[in-house]
């Protein structure tokens, strides 16, 4: 049986329950729109509403991003094959929108990215596929309590992207879209978002001009969720936001199937010059049979999921009026214990597979694909613990220097080779290594506004990896502009 009927049944039930919640929320709210909470996506209380907008109206724009990337040993930490790569990435975007009325619009954006390799033995420079990055209809109700509906290819982002950010992790930073539906509304001090997304292993939903078989995921995916955000800018003693969410996810390949339920909460509290934030989530559901079944028949059959993830951070925005920012935090993503029978404890990043902590380390994570239930690769964050500290200084308004250090560890000792019985392999150390990140960012208003940065990362692998692993380096230079 294919995934589609199961996904449709599950998503219909989920959407029906969510619509009832949103309908109730809209009915009980009697105050004006301006008293409502900001929408988590747009940072406003609804979609883009401008009472002075003349309709019908159309707008157009474009952007250009140039990147030079140089990395060494980032994929296999020096083990063969691990090529040294240097290349340029040039991404262009063209977008347009049409406002039919104050509340209805159509938005479209096309995207092209080409790569030119300067050093890579098995890479070819080529024009990549030209795609629709966004294509959606949007409706916004301007009377009573706000109501927004967005249908089509769109971007979703919640909180700081811990669970919802990127629907296409295997095409890198080129796009982050999902194919889906978003319904949003609000009452005073609360907003409610109900969303459903269908992400495919290969793009089958909108026409592509060339290179039609680019892989976007290792599996077909359905994600549906309800995200509730509370906001009170006038709270005493200090302003705060608090979020609650439930997300259902299905991952499907020809041989494997997983269903994951994620329950979580997030808060941000302002205390004078400091911002304190935290997020905690629990996951349950069903995962495919263990990849260690080849070593132990006792591991045959599906597994019950019991995983958790969280993060905490403190940011000091200024010290004595100096243009200085300090931060300290901790990340914890559970890992699977291969000794537990028919139980999988590894964190599933939902749609949070993007380089939120490191541009370098997302590639190194792919080495653990053989011990993950679906064979996931790049940027599949799990079995990860990392305290970190950082500093940022802006000696001039348009220039910022940043540095961060992460002490990276594993939550559990997982053998990399699923053919080896977990009971017989010597316990692997949990020290993943140390990661240093340095970044210089700037912006300038020339004929067009220009922004840019130089990013350098260095990772020194620890005992978690095999002996003989080498230090990894990642360097990126970027310039971008838009009109």
C-alpha positions as a printed NumPy array, in Angstrom:
array([[  0.   ,   0.   ,   0.   ],
       [  1.354,   3.449,  -0.837],
       [  1.682,   6.347,   1.537],
       [ -0.995,   8.515,  -0.039],
       [ -4.182,   6.966,   1.39 ],
       [ -2.71 ,   6.773,   4.914],
       [ -1.452,  10.341,   4.707],
       [ -4.777,  11.653,   3.475],
       [ -6.737,   9.923,   6.227],
       [ -4.382,  11.157,   8.944],
       [ -4.189,  14.679,   7.561],
       [ -7.981,  14.981,   7.159],
       [ -8.535,  14.056,  10.784],
       [ -5.822,  16.419,  11.894],
       [ -7.061,  19.317,   9.76 ],
       [-10.633,  18.822,  10.97 ],
       [ -9.553,  18.968,  14.624],
       [ -7.415,  22.033,  13.965],
       [-10.163,  23.83 ,  12.081],
       [-12.511,  23.322,  15.036],
       [ -9.926,  24.866,  17.344],
       [ -9.418,  27.836,  15.033],
       [-13.137,  28.35 ,  14.554],
       [-13.635,  28.401,  18.327],
       [-10.759,  30.827,  18.784],
       [-12.165,  33.18 ,  16.163],
       [-15.644,  33.057,  17.641],
       [-14.633,  33.939,  21.203],
       [-12.369,  36.874,  20.289],
       [-14.298,  40.128,  20.337],
       [-11.587,  42.784,  20.365],
       [ -9.983,  44.546,  17.452],
       [ -7.205,  43.232,  15.247],
       [ -4.65 ,  45.553,  16.767],
       [ -5.046,  43.842,  20.155],
       [ -4.143,  40.456,  18.687],
       [ -0.848,  38.632,  18.96 ],
       [  1.825,  38.773,  16.243],
       [  1.742,  35.963,  13.748],
       [  4.773,  33.661,  14.242],
       [  5.628,  33.722,  10.544],
       [  5.27 ,  37.339,   9.477],
       [  5.937,  38.938,  12.913],
       [  2.736,  40.953,  12.42 ],
       [ -0.756,  40.198,  13.693],
       [ -1.844,  38.835,  10.325],
       [ -0.558,  38.607,   6.788],
       [  0.578,  41.718,   4.976],
       [ -2.322,  44.165,   5.34 ],
       [ -1.825,  47.753,   4.209],
       [ -5.007,  49.869,   4.42 ],
       [ -3.45 ,  52.423,   2.042],
       [ -2.699,  49.885,  -0.665],
       [ -4.277,  50.722,  -4.016],
       [ -5.825,  47.689,  -5.675],
       [ -5.532,  46.042,  -8.055],
       [ -1.744,  46.313,  -7.809],
       [  1.289,  44.349,  -8.941],
       [  4.919,  44.388,  -7.749],
       [  8.124,  42.795,  -8.987],
       [ 11.623,  42.264,  -7.654],
       [ 14.867,  40.346,  -8.016],
       [ 17.849,  39.293,  -5.944],
       [ 21.34 ,  37.974,  -6.589],
       [ 23.583,  35.999,  -4.24 ],
       [ 27.219,  35.111,  -4.928],
       [ 29.032,  32.627,  -2.714],
       [ 32.562,  31.264,  -2.734],
       [ 32.894,  28.075,  -0.683],
       [ 36.059,  26.206,   0.292],
       [ 35.888,  23.153,   2.55 ],
       [ 38.235,  20.335,   3.44 ],
       [ 37.63 ,  17.082,   5.372],
       [ 34.083,  18.116,   6.329],
       [ 32.303,  14.988,   5.028],
       [ 34.453,  12.126,   6.339],
       [ 36.995,  14.045,   8.449],
       [ 39.916,  13.037,   6.269],
       [ 38.903,   9.422,   5.608],
       [ 38.927,   8.411,   1.933],
       [ 37.243,   9.603,  -0.15 ],
       [ 36.931,  13.102,   1.301],
       [ 37.754,  15.616,  -1.442],
       [ 38.891,  19.165,  -0.953],
       [ 36.288,  21.299,  -2.701],
       [ 36.266,  24.885,  -3.903],
       [ 33.397,  26.342,  -5.885],
       [ 31.216,  29.346,  -6.633],
       [ 27.45 ,  29.305,  -6.132],
       [ 25.393,  31.94 ,  -7.931],
       [ 21.704,  32.126,  -7.049],
       [ 19.225,  34.418,  -8.812],
       [ 15.618,  35.033,  -7.87 ],
       [ 12.799,  36.78 ,  -9.686],
       [  9.494,  37.407,  -7.925],
       [  6.178,  39.048,  -8.6  ],
       [  2.868,  39.532,  -6.814],
       [ -0.609,  40.605,  -7.818],
       [ -3.043,  42.13 ,  -5.326],
       [ -6.574,  41.613,  -6.647],
       [ -8.241,  43.17 ,  -3.578],
       [ -7.007,  44.31 ,  -0.173],
       [ -7.245,  40.725,   1.03 ],
       [ -6.372,  38.578,  -1.998],
       [ -3.011,  38.174,  -3.671],
       [ -0.998,  35.768,  -5.831],
       [  2.747,  35.504,  -5.202],
       [  5.319,  33.709,  -7.384],
       [  9.094,  33.425,  -7.187],
       [ 11.441,  31.497,  -9.486],
       [ 14.918,  30.43 ,  -8.499],
       [ 18.047,  29.357, -10.321],
       [ 21.424,  28.417,  -8.882],
       [ 24.539,  27.423, -10.797],
       [ 27.789,  25.996,  -9.459],
       [ 31.261,  26.468, -10.896],
       [ 33.855,  24.144,  -9.379],
       [ 37.461,  25.255,  -9.031],
       [ 38.597,  22.099,  -7.207],
       [ 36.694,  18.81 ,  -7.089],
       [ 37.682,  15.562,  -8.779],
       [ 34.164,  14.187,  -9.33 ],
       [ 32.13 ,  17.4  ,  -9.788],
       [ 30.881,  19.085, -12.939],
       [ 30.076,  22.756, -13.274],
       [ 26.546,  23.167, -14.584],
       [ 23.385,  25.219, -14.641],
       [ 21.125,  23.679, -12.026],
       [ 17.367,  23.297, -12.384],
       [ 15.203,  26.403, -12.65 ],
       [ 12.313,  26.005, -10.256],
       [  9.329,  27.68 ,  -8.662],
       [ 10.56 ,  28.497,  -5.177],
       [  7.204,  30.003,  -4.176],
       [  3.783,  29.978,  -5.785],
       [  0.777,  30.578,  -3.544],
       [ -2.59 ,  32.251,  -3.16 ],
       [ -3.178,  34.23 ,   0.009],
       [ -6.365,  35.517,   1.595],
       [ -6.5  ,  37.915,   4.543],
       [ -9.635,  39.017,   6.388],
       [ -9.34 ,  42.606,   7.596],
       [-12.519,  42.861,   9.652],
       [-13.137,  41.436,  13.097],
       [-10.458,  39.061,  14.24 ],
       [ -7.745,  38.324,  11.686],
       [ -7.958,  35.297,   9.466],
       [ -5.29 ,  34.334,   6.951],
       [ -5.166,  31.475,   4.454],
       [ -2.169,  30.623,   2.286],
       [ -2.306,  27.752,  -0.208],
       [  0.588,  26.551,  -2.364],
       [  4.379,  26.49 ,  -2.3  ],
       [  5.518,  28.669,   0.6  ],
       [  8.111,  29.001,   3.365],
       [  7.367,  28.089,   6.999],
       [  9.466,  29.184,   9.959],
       [  8.608,  29.016,  13.671],
       [ 10.566,  30.151,  16.701],
       [ 14.23 ,  29.988,  15.763],
       [ 13.726,  27.035,  13.431],
       [ 14.269,  24.305,  16.005],
       [ 11.507,  22.094,  14.536],
       [ 10.083,  23.959,  11.51 ],
       [ 12.255,  25.704,   8.947],
       [ 13.439,  23.754,   5.898],
       [ 11.304,  21.436,   3.769],
       [ 14.057,  20.722,   1.197],
       [ 17.243,  19.945,   3.184],
       [ 19.177,  18.206,   0.399],
       [ 19.318,  21.243,  -1.888],
       [ 21.241,  23.185,   0.746],
       [ 20.456,  26.832,   1.362],
       [ 19.047,  27.284,  -2.104],
       [ 15.397,  26.884,  -1.017],
       [ 13.444,  26.001,   2.132],
       [  9.884,  25.726,   0.797],
       [  7.063,  23.336,   1.574],
       [  4.05 ,  22.44 ,  -0.556],
       [  1.145,  23.04 ,   1.739],
       [ -1.682,  24.944,   3.362],
       [ -1.482,  27.45 ,   6.221],
       [ -4.483,  28.775,   8.159],
       [ -3.849,  31.44 ,  10.781],
       [ -6.014,  33.476,  13.148],
       [ -5.68 ,  35.319,  16.448],
       [ -7.493,  36.537,  19.53 ],
       [ -6.103,  39.079,  22.002],
       [ -2.666,  37.907,  23.157],
       [ -2.809,  34.616,  21.243],
       [ -2.287,  33.475,  17.651],
       [ -3.121,  30.072,  16.161],
       [ -1.541,  28.513,  13.09 ],
       [ -2.673,  25.262,  11.505],
       [ -0.504,  23.948,   8.678],
       [ -0.089,  20.878,   6.497],
       [  2.84 ,  20.209,   4.149],
       [  3.573,  17.529,   1.562],
       [  7.296,  17.289,   0.737],
       [  8.521,  14.845,  -1.909],
       [ 11.79 ,  13.004,  -2.465],
       [ 11.86 ,  14.557,  -5.952],
       [  9.854,  17.561,  -7.054],
       [  6.633,  16.325,  -8.687],
       [  4.328,  19.259,  -7.992],
       [  5.469,  22.142, -10.202],
       [  7.192,  22.141, -13.593],
       [ 10.981,  22.327, -13.723],
       [ 12.871,  23.585, -16.717],
       [ 15.849,  21.222, -16.52 ],
       [ 17.596,  18.742, -14.211],
       [ 14.245,  17.301, -13.203],
       [ 15.525,  14.671, -10.773],
       [ 17.267,  16.68 ,  -8.072],
       [ 16.825,  14.902,  -4.729],
       [ 15.212,  17.077,  -2.052],
       [ 14.695,  14.438,   0.67 ],
       [ 15.583,  10.809,   1.347],
       [ 11.858,   9.98 ,   1.592],
       [  8.376,  11.314,   0.888],
       [  7.091,  13.327,   3.826],
       [  3.843,  14.658,   5.274],
       [  3.944,  17.179,   8.126],
       [  0.922,  18.71 ,   9.861],
       [  0.879,  20.879,  12.933],
       [ -0.855,  23.316,  15.23 ],
       [  1.314,  26.167,  16.543],
       [ -0.052,  28.445,  19.281],
       [  1.779,  31.607,  20.305],
       [  1.106,  33.765,  23.345],
       [  2.423,  37.314,  23.441],
       [  2.214,  40.107,  25.985],
       [  4.487,  43.124,  25.37 ],
       [  3.107,  44.925,  28.428],
       [  3.433,  42.081,  30.931],
       [  4.822,  42.862,  34.354],
       [  7.513,  42.529,  35.387],
       [  8.819,  41.828,  31.851],
       [  7.496,  41.158,  28.315],
       [  7.391,  37.561,  27.193],
       [  6.291,  35.17 ,  24.469],
       [  5.359,  31.539,  24.981],
       [  4.612,  28.96 ,  22.289],
       [  2.946,  25.559,  22.317],
       [  2.894,  23.159,  19.403],
       [  1.893,  19.708,  18.217],
       [  3.365,  18.331,  14.965],
       [  2.593,  15.054,  13.217],
       [  5.091,  13.733,  10.669],
       [  5.201,  10.73 ,   8.318],
       [  8.33 ,   9.572,   6.499],
       [  7.849,   7.019,   3.716],
       [ 10.191,   5.089,   1.424],
       [  9.524,   1.972,  -0.648],
       [ 10.72 ,  -0.214,   2.246],
       [ 10.415,   1.828,   5.417],
       [  7.794,   3.915,   7.173],
       [  7.887,   6.146,  10.242],
       [  5.234,   8.179,  12.112],
       [  6.354,  10.785,  14.643],
       [  4.301,  12.91 ,  17.072],
       [  6.09 ,  15.958,  18.512],
       [  4.781,  17.967,  21.484],
       [  6.715,  21.059,  22.488],
       [  6.84 ,  24.458,  24.129],
       [  9.092,  27.478,  23.73 ],
       [  9.468,  30.742,  25.661],
       [ 11.361,  34.03 ,  25.348],
       [ 11.623,  36.353,  28.339],
       [ 13.194,  39.822,  28.373],
       [ 14.936,  40.738,  31.623],
       [ 16.562,  44.127,  31.313],
       [ 19.578,  43.814,  28.998],
       [ 19.164,  40.017,  28.815],
       [ 16.933,  37.728,  26.772],
       [ 16.33 ,  34.235,  28.133],
       [ 14.881,  31.584,  25.842],
       [ 14.244,  27.87 ,  26.048],
       [ 12.534,  25.089,  24.138],
       [ 11.629,  21.54 ,  25.132],
       [  9.933,  18.842,  23.05 ],
       [  8.991,  15.168,  23.367],
       [  8.44 ,  12.678,  20.535],
       [  6.5  ,   9.431,  20.297],
       [  5.326,   7.218,  17.447],
       [  6.636,   4.36 ,  15.316],
       [ 10.024,   3.958,  13.617],
       [ 11.235,   1.263,  11.173],
       [ 13.034,  -1.784,  12.462],
       [ 16.548,  -1.275,  13.748],
       [ 19.383,  -1.319,  11.246],
       [ 21.181,  -3.54 ,  13.742],
       [ 18.764,  -6.398,  12.972],
       [ 21.46 ,  -7.914,  10.765],
       [ 23.571,  -8.355,  13.904],
       [ 20.761,  -9.391,  16.254],
       [ 17.416, -10.981,  15.171],
       [ 15.912,  -9.748,  18.453],
       [ 15.787,  -6.257,  16.913],
       [ 13.405,  -7.258,  14.1  ],
       [ 10.114,  -5.378,  13.795],
       [  9.022,  -1.757,  14.147],
       [ 10.181,   0.32 ,  17.09 ],
       [  8.316,   2.581,  19.496],
       [  9.715,   6.116,  19.482],
       [ 10.561,   7.82 ,  22.756],
       [ 12.806,  10.814,  22.099],
       [ 13.345,  14.33 ,  23.401],
       [ 15.085,  17.521,  22.385],
       [ 15.632,  20.935,  23.863],
       [ 17.74 ,  24.042,  23.992],
       [ 18.313,  27.005,  26.29 ],
       [ 20.069,  30.32 ,  25.725],
       [ 20.883,  33.554,  27.552],
       [ 21.823,  36.652,  25.538],
       [ 23.227,  39.86 ,  27.038],
       [ 22.434,  42.532,  24.464],
       [ 24.677,  45.286,  25.811],
       [ 27.184,  45.845,  28.58 ],
       [ 27.627,  49.376,  29.883],
       [ 26.55 ,  50.881,  26.582],
       [ 29.233,  49.008,  24.631],
       [ 28.252,  47.572,  21.21 ],
       [ 28.845,  44.092,  22.6  ],
       [ 26.653,  40.996,  22.81 ],
       [ 27.42 ,  37.895,  24.856],
       [ 25.524,  34.622,  24.821],
       [ 25.683,  31.178,  26.377],
       [ 23.503,  28.169,  25.688],
       [ 23.022,  24.43 ,  25.578],
       [ 21.541,  22.041,  23.007],
       [ 20.389,  18.478,  23.769],
       [ 19.046,  16.047,  21.156],
       [ 18.545,  12.47 ,  22.303],
       [ 20.274,   9.539,  20.63 ],
       [ 19.213,   5.932,  20.198],
       [ 20.489,   3.271,  22.575],
       [ 21.057,   0.176,  20.393],
       [ 20.762,  -2.107,  23.444],
       [ 17.069,  -1.304,  23.954],
       [ 14.788,  -3.743,  22.167],
       [ 12.085,  -2.403,  19.842],
       [ 12.564,   1.128,  21.11 ],
       [ 14.071,   4.083,  19.253],
       [ 15.201,   7.091,  21.308],
       [ 16.842,   9.151,  18.552],
       [ 15.585,  12.709,  18.033],
       [ 13.839,  13.445,  14.743],
       [ 14.531,  17.044,  13.582],
       [ 11.047,  17.212,  11.944],
       [ 11.644,  20.044,   9.42 ],
       [ 14.608,  21.518,  11.304],
       [ 17.316,  20.127,   9.031],
       [ 19.288,  23.271,   8.308],
       [ 22.659,  24.58 ,   9.584],
       [ 21.263,  26.287,  12.67 ],
       [ 24.381,  25.501,  14.715],
       [ 27.033,  24.878,  12.066],
       [ 27.504,  25.102,   8.305],
       [ 30.412,  22.649,   8.513],
       [ 29.029,  19.967,  10.796],
       [ 25.846,  19.304,   8.807],
       [ 27.955,  17.368,   6.294],
       [ 29.815,  15.408,   8.971],
       [ 26.472,  14.211,  10.378],
       [ 25.914,  12.26 ,   7.158],
       [ 28.467,   9.678,   8.331],
       [ 25.876,   8.342,  10.793],
       [ 23.261,   7.628,   8.094],
       [ 23.711,   3.847,   8.341],
       [ 22.56 ,   3.742,  11.957],
       [ 19.513,   5.991,  11.496],
       [ 16.18 ,   4.26 ,  10.866],
       [ 15.482,   5.79 ,   7.456],
       [ 19.117,   6.204,   6.354],
       [ 18.917,   9.992,   6.651],
       [ 22.05 ,  11.955,   5.885],
       [ 23.109,  15.587,   5.7  ],
       [ 21.923,  17.851,   8.543],
       [ 20.001,  15.092,  10.336],
       [ 20.509,  16.42 ,  13.86 ],
       [ 20.259,  13.776,  16.611],
       [ 22.377,  12.158,  19.348],
       [ 23.887,  15.568,  20.01 ],
       [ 24.746,  17.623,  23.099],
       [ 26.573,  20.939,  22.974],
       [ 27.14 ,  23.728,  25.496],
       [ 28.309,  26.866,  23.7  ],
       [ 29.398,  30.45 ,  24.3  ],
       [ 29.55 ,  33.351,  21.876],
       [ 30.438,  37.003,  21.53 ],
       [ 29.514,  39.656,  18.958],
       [ 30.815,  43.208,  18.657],
       [ 29.797,  46.008,  16.266],
       [ 32.475,  48.72 ,  16.237],
       [ 30.568,  50.392,  13.414],
       [ 26.795,  50.272,  12.743],
       [ 27.249,  48.316,   9.503],
       [ 29.977,  45.859,  10.59 ],
       [ 29.663,  42.99 ,  13.082],
       [ 32.297,  40.528,  14.305],
       [ 31.068,  37.252,  15.821],
       [ 32.741,  34.232,  17.382],
       [ 31.352,  31.068,  19.001],
       [ 32.751,  27.906,  20.515],
       [ 30.811,  24.642,  20.927],
       [ 31.864,  21.639,  23.014],
       [ 30.125,  18.833,  21.14 ],
       [ 29.239,  15.427,  22.58 ],
       [ 26.997,  12.483,  21.783],
       [ 24.043,  11.552,  23.977],
       [ 24.635,   7.799,  23.517],
       [ 27.457,   5.615,  22.195],
       [ 26.194,   4.278,  18.864],
       [ 28.361,   1.976,  16.708],
       [ 28.722,   3.301,  13.173],
       [ 28.636,  -0.186,  11.571],
       [ 25.178,  -1.837,  11.842],
       [ 26.728,  -5.219,  10.955],
       [ 28.446,  -5.235,  14.357],
       [ 26.416,  -6.409,  17.328],
       [ 25.999,  -3.564,  19.837],
       [ 26.797,  -5.959,  22.682],
       [ 30.192,  -6.934,  21.29 ],
       [ 31.555,  -3.637,  20.033],
       [ 33.612,  -1.682,  22.54 ],
       [ 31.791,   1.362,  23.85 ],
       [ 32.537,   4.397,  21.72 ],
       [ 33.6  ,   7.616,  23.487],
       [ 30.969,  10.35 ,  23.483],
       [ 33.304,  13.27 ,  22.736],
       [ 32.343,  14.492,  19.262],
       [ 34.878,  17.315,  19.284],
       [ 35.224,  21.107,  19.373],
       [ 33.809,  23.578,  16.889],
       [ 34.989,  27.171,  16.437],
       [ 32.992,  29.638,  14.309],
       [ 34.134,  33.134,  13.302],
       [ 32.026,  35.46 ,  11.167],
       [ 32.345,  39.038,   9.89 ],
       [ 29.167,  40.611,   8.444],
       [ 28.625,  43.956,   6.751],
       [ 26.147,  45.967,   4.746],
       [ 26.45 ,  49.012,   2.487],
       [ 24.09 ,  51.23 ,   0.514],
       [ 25.631,  51.656,  -2.914],
       [ 23.683,  51.908,  -6.152],
       [ 21.845,  48.926,  -4.676],
       [ 21.882,  47.73 ,  -1.049],
       [ 24.66 ,  45.153,  -0.611],
       [ 25.198,  42.753,   2.273],
       [ 27.951,  40.236,   2.769],
       [ 29.92 ,  38.1  ,   5.174],
       [ 32.996,  35.951,   5.607],
       [ 32.418,  32.766,   7.616],
       [ 35.106,  30.382,   8.885],
       [ 34.543,  27.189,  10.87 ],
       [ 37.058,  24.721,  12.293],
       [ 36.111,  21.349,  13.749],
       [ 38.559,  19.212,  15.731],
       [ 37.079,  15.686,  15.971],
       [ 37.05 ,  13.881,  19.317],
       [ 37.128,  10.243,  20.35 ],
       [ 33.587,   9.633,  19.067],
       [ 35.164,   9.277,  15.631],
       [ 37.765,   6.763,  14.541],
       [ 41.406,   7.493,  15.275],
       [ 43.278,   9.273,  12.519],
       [ 40.455,  11.679,  11.693],
       [ 41.704,  15.079,  10.574],
       [ 40.651,  18.629,  11.399],
       [ 37.867,  19.946,   9.154],
       [ 37.772,  23.473,   7.716],
       [ 34.95 ,  25.47 ,   6.132],
       [ 35.247,  28.923,   4.533],
       [ 32.528,  30.956,   2.84 ],
       [ 32.468,  34.432,   1.311],
       [ 29.096,  35.931,   0.31 ],
       [ 27.781,  39.03 ,  -1.402],
       [ 24.078,  39.626,  -2.063],
       [ 21.831,  42.394,  -3.327],
       [ 18.207,  42.887,  -4.259],
       [ 15.87 ,  45.334,  -5.968]])
